[in-house]
């Protein structure tokens, strides 16, 4: 990543990727700087806005988080709704968070919300049972297992024995799937 930054320091993509990596490394201040840089370079960078807003929410800067999510409304109302639910959950506004989550769960538009995203929303609410319910629905061949291992949003689940069991199960299923694929037919082809 450092080489990508050196080769193209004004790339919004490399700055967004750096921000994501710093988020996974639990360096929210460094991640924020990278996301802000990406947004300065390309103001309509949806992922950078979304991830910056999540960092603001995690740092309990709820007004900034909501303002950042609002910037996505015209481009991606579903991401905006997910973001608002996340902020509401972390801010202790449980009924508002649940209202948005239920709308996502029951609407046709909300079908674009992944099981993983629903799980993180329920983690933010403190509802581990619902979080695991959604995590158990993940299809390993369509999911980056490393994200499950490193995402700070799931830190409160990592002490649960079920989390390790889930991770191992998904990893086994993915390895089994990859073993069944012919060259050029597996993940990434």
Buried (B, 14 or more C-beta within 10 A) or exposed (E): EEEBBEEEEEBBBBBBBBBBBBBBEEBBEBBBBBBBBBBEBBEEBBBBBBBBBBBBBBBEBBEBBBEBBBBBEEEBEBBBBBBBBBBBBBBEBEEBBBBBBEEBEEEEEBEEBBBBBBBBBBBBBEBBEBBBBBBEEBEBBEBEBEEBBBBBBBEBBEEBEBBEEBBEEBBEBBEEBEEEEEEEEBEEE
